[in-house]
Amino acid sequence: MEITINVILTIVGLAMLCFGGNWLVSGGVAIARKFRISNLVIGMTIVAYGTSTPELAASVAAAGEHSAIILGNIVGSNIANVGMVIGIAAMLVPLAVSKSVLRKEIPIMLGVSILLVLLSFDGELSQYDGVLLLSGLGVFGYYTYKDAMKQRAENKDNIKDEIKQGANNVYLKSAGLIGIGVVLLYVGAILTVDNAVILAKEFGLSEQIIGLTVIAIGTSLPELITSIIAIRKGHTDIGVGNIIGSNIYNILMIMGVGAALGGVMVGADVYVDYLIMIVFSLSLLIALKTGMIGRAMGICLAVGYVVYLLVTFFK
């Protein structure tokens, strides 16, 4: 009976993720249009922050005694975001990717991934390391802010015209949709993850494996749902920007907060997962020549992720 309740609560959580993802995308797109900011920037900021709240909640809850879950959650989520989310999305619809994304944002994602590996060499992500990662978050936030303001300045006249036409009401409605979407994503992810962990423990899985697989998949569901909804609505840049932004925030913000709260121990076996995370991220650079993540690549990413899950469960 108890397991049945856990399954029902997991399904309820998934439904909340679907509704939350839909409203988050709708609000983000409306703001992007009114402010003349690209969908990519909105995807990497508002949408990425929103869909990263489950990882943040899970990591804060696990800080201290269950720090292995934090590291597994972050690394596993970043692998899932590329393998599962982009893989499935590209299988549904080939993803057109801006050359600027490949030349700037994806290298930033790779850079922070490598930084995480370098900080782990002493066997611990200390509180000082956490502060360093959070400082990096500030630098990245400033970079995206300047990019958004540049785009806004280039379309200043259009923005003034729309404000004169009463666009403030649209901003309030969009902000409301984003707020409700984030709350639903947050609560839905907590329901999904908590009950999935209970079910996983019935099979005797370790905390690190739970973090790398069950929690990583659970907290990546907002990215999956949001990206698929955005792509189905024709907003590919939001879908891709959401993944890139989320992977960057997972390391700089969520790992930063988790380490700053009490440090995170790093086991020797996690370096294999680090390598896989970086390889999956590097695979996105294959699209540099064509500007497209096609169905064939989507299938490769998804199959690669399934293989990774199987190896992780049975190693």
SEVEX-368302 format. One line per 4 residues: their letters; for each residue x, y, z of C-alpha. Coordinates in steps of 0.05 Angstrom, whole numbers, plus 32768, in hexadecimal, padded with zeros to 4 digits. Example, Ala and Ser with C-alpha at 12.3 -4.5 7.8 and 13.67 -1.06 7.14 Angstrom:
<atoms>
AS = 80F6:7FA6:809C  8111:7FEB:808F
</atoms>
This chain:
<atoms>
MEIT = 8000:8000:8000  8038:8030:8013  805C:8024:7FD0  801B:8031:7FAB
INVI = 8016:8075:7FCD  805E:8085:7FBA  804F:8074:7F71  8010:80A0:7F72
LTIV = 8036:80DA:7F91  806D:80D2:7F5C  8038:80D7:7F25  801A:8115:7F45
GLAM = 805F:8133:7F48  8069:8125:7EFE  8027:8146:7EED  803C:8185:7F14
LCFG = 807D:8185:7EED  8057:8185:7EAB  802A:81BF:7EBE  8063:81E6:7EDE
GNWL = 808F:81DD:7EA1  8058:81F6:7E73  804B:8235:7E9A  8095:8244:7EA5
VSGG = 80A1:8241:7E5A  8063:826C:7E4A  8078:82A2:7E7B  80C1:82A1:7E64
VAIA = 80AE:82A7:7E1A  807F:82E1:7E28  80B5:8308:7E4D  80E8:82F9:7E17
RKFR = 80B9:8315:7DE2  80A6:8354:7E08  80ED:8366:7E1C  810A:8350:7DD8
ISNL = 813A:8321:7DFC  814C:82E1:7DD7  812B:829F:7DEB  8171:8283:7DF7
VIGM = 8180:82B6:7E2E  813B:82AA:7E4E  8148:825F:7E4B  818C:8267:7E6C
TIVA = 8173:8295:7EA3  812A:8295:7EB9  8118:8250:7E9E  815B:8230:7EB3
YGTS = 8157:824D:7EF9  810F:8234:7EFF  811D:81ED:7EE8  815B:81EA:7F15
TPEL = 8133:81F6:7F55  8128:81AB:7F61  8173:819D:7F5F  817D:81D7:7F8F
AASV = 8148:81BD:7FBF  8163:8176:7FBD  81AA:818E:7FC9  8198:81BC:8004
AAAG = 8171:8183:8023  81AC:8154:801B  81E2:8185:8033  820F:816A:806A
EHSA = 81FD:8122:807C  81E8:810D:8035  821B:8135:800C  8226:80F9:7FDE
IILG = 81E0:8105:7FC4  81F2:814E:7FB2  822E:813A:7F86  8208:8100:7F66
NIVG = 81CC:812D:7F5A  81F4:8164:7F37  821F:8137:7F0C  81E6:8108:7EFC
SNIA = 81B7:8142:7EEB  81EA:8160:7EBB  81F2:811D:7E98  81A6:8113:7E96
NVGM = 819B:815A:7E7B  81C5:814B:7E3D  81B9:8100:7E35  8171:80FC:7E48
VIGI = 8154:8141:7E3C  8179:8158:7DFD  817B:8110:7DE4  812F:8107:7DEA
AAML = 8121:814E:7DD1  814D:8144:7D93  812C:8102:7D84  80E9:8126:7D82
VPLA = 80FF:8163:7D5B  8144:8173:7D3F  8160:81AD:7D68  817C:81E9:7D44
VSKS = 81B3:8207:7D6E  81CF:824E:7D67  8219:8251:7D56  8222:8284:7D8F
VLRK = 8209:824F:7DBF  823D:821E:7DA7  8275:8251:7DAA  8265:8271:7DED
EIPI = 8232:8250:7E1A  8245:8207:7E0F  828F:8216:7E1D  8279:8239:7E5D
MLGV = 8253:81FA:7E71  8291:81D0:7E62  82BD:8201:7E88  8295:81FD:7EC9
SILL = 8293:81B1:7EC3  82DF:81AF:7EBF  82E3:81E0:7EF9  82B9:81AF:7F23
VLLS = 82EA:8177:7F13  8327:81A1:7F25  8308:81B6:7F68  82FC:816C:7F78
FDGE = 8344:8156:7F73  834F:815D:7FBE  8316:812E:7FCC  82E6:8164:7FE5
LSQY = 82BD:819E:7FCD  82CA:81CC:8009  82A2:8208:8021  82D7:8234:7FFF
DGVL = 82CB:820E:7FBE  8281:821B:7FC7  828E:8266:7FCE  82BA:8264:7F8F
LLSG = 8282:8241:7F68  824F:8274:7F80  827E:82AC:7F6B  8280:828C:7F26
LGVF = 8234:828E:7F27  8237:82D9:7F31  8266:82E1:7EF6  8239:82B7:7EC9
GYYT = 81FC:82DD:7EE1  821D:831F:7ECE  8230:8303:7E8A  81E8:82EE:7E7A
YKDA = 81CD:8330:7E96  81FB:8359:7E68  81E6:832D:7E2D  819C:8338:7E3D
MKQR = 81A5:8384:7E45  81CB:8387:7E03  8191:8365:7DDF  8160:8393:7E02
AENK = 8186:83D1:7DEE  8187:83BB:7DA5  813B:83B9:7DA7  812F:83F5:7DD4
DNIK = 80FC:8417:7DA8  80D1:83D9:7DA1  80D1:83D0:7DED  80BB:8419:7DF8
DEIK = 8082:8411:7DC7  8069:83D2:7DE9  806E:83F0:7E2F  8043:842A:7E16
QGAN = 800F:83F8:7E00  8008:83DD:7E47  8039:83A3:7E45  8042:83A7:7E91
NVYL = 8004:837B:7E99  8024:8347:7E6D  8063:8349:7E99  803A:833D:7ED8
KSAG = 8015:8303:7EB8  8056:82E5:7E9E  8077:82ED:7EE2  803B:82CA:7F01
LIGI = 8040:8290:7ED1  808A:8289:7EDE  807F:828B:7F2A  8048:8257:7F28
GVVL = 8071:822C:7EF9  80AE:822E:7F27  8083:821B:7F64  8063:81E1:7F3F
LYVG = 80A7:81C9:7F26  80C4:81CE:7F6C  808B:81A9:7F90  8083:8177:7F57
AILT = 80CE:8166:7F58  80CE:815E:7FA4  8093:812E:7F9F  80B2:8108:7F66
VDNA = 80F8:8103:7F84  80E4:80F3:7FCC  80B6:80BB:7FB7  80E6:80A1:7F82
VILA = 811D:809D:7FB7  80F0:8075:7FE5  80E2:8045:7FAC  812C:8041:7F99
KEFG = 8141:8031:7FE0  8113:7FF5:7FDE  8146:7FD9:7FAC  8182:7FE8:7FDA
LSEQ = 81A4:801E:7FAF  81DB:804A:7FCD  81D4:8095:7FD7  8205:80A6:7FA0
IIGL = 81E2:8079:7F6E  819F:8095:7F84  81BC:80DB:7F78  81DA:80CA:7F34
TVIA = 819B:80A7:7F1B  8159:80AD:7F3F  8160:80F3:7F5B  8187:810C:7F1E
IGTS = 814F:80F4:7EF0  811A:810E:7F1E  8138:8154:7F24  8146:8155:7ED9
LPEL = 80FD:8149:7EC9  80ED:8194:7ECB  8123:81A0:7E96  8108:8166:7E6D
ITSI = 80BF:817C:7E71  80CF:81C6:7E68  80FF:81BA:7E2E  80CF:818C:7E09
IAIR = 8095:81BD:7E13  80C0:81F7:7DFB  80D8:81D0:7DBE  8092:81B8:7DAC
KGHT = 807C:8201:7DAE  80B4:8212:7D7D  80E2:8233:7DB1  8120:8208:7DA6
DIGV = 814F:823D:7DC4  812A:823A:7E06  812F:81EE:7E07  817A:81ED:7DF8
GNII = 8189:822B:7E23  8164:820C:7E5D  8192:81CF:7E5C  81D3:81F8:7E55
GSNI = 81BD:8229:7E8B  81A6:81F1:7EBA  81E8:81CC:7EB4  820F:820B:7EC3
YNIL = 81E2:821D:7EFF  81E5:81D5:7F19  8230:81DC:7F23  8238:8225:7F34
MIMG = 81F9:8231:7F5D  81E2:81EE:7F78  8225:81CE:7F84  823D:8211:7F9D
VGAA = 8205:8215:7FD0  820D:81CC:7FE4  8258:81D2:7FEE  8252:8215:8012
LGGV = 8221:81F8:8044  824E:81C1:805C  827E:81A7:8028  8276:816A:7FFB
MVGA = 82A3:812D:7FFC  82BA:8114:7FB8  82C5:80C9:7FAF  82F7:80AD:7F7D
DVYV = 82C0:8089:7F56  829D:80CB:7F43  82D4:80DD:7F12  82B7:80AB:7EE0
DYLI = 8275:80D0:7EE5  829A:8113:7EDD  82B9:80F8:7E9C  8275:80E2:7E82
MIVF = 8257:8126:7E93  828E:8149:7E6B  8289:8118:7E30  823E:8123:7E2C
SLSL = 8248:816F:7E2D  827F:816A:7DF8  8250:8144:7DCB  8227:8184:7DC2
LIAL = 8262:81A4:7D9E  8257:8171:7D65  821F:819F:7D4F  8250:81D8:7D43
KTGM = 8257:81C9:7CF9  820D:81C0:7CEA  81EC:81EA:7D20  81BD:81B0:7D2C
IGRA = 81B4:8179:7D5F  8191:8145:7D33  8168:8107:7D43  81A4:80D9:7D38
MGIC = 81CC:80FE:7D6D  818E:80FF:7D9A  818A:80B3:7D95  81D4:80AD:7DA5
LAVG = 81CE:80DA:7DE3  8190:80B6:7DFC  81AD:8070:7DF1  81EF:8086:7E11
YVVY = 81C8:809F:7E4E  81A2:805D:7E55  81E4:8037:7E52  8201:8066:7E87
LLVT = 81C5:8058:7EB5  81CC:800D:7EAC  8216:800E:7EBB  820C:803B:7EF7
FFK = 81D6:800D:7F14  81FE:7FCD:7F0B  8245:7FE4:7F18
</atoms>
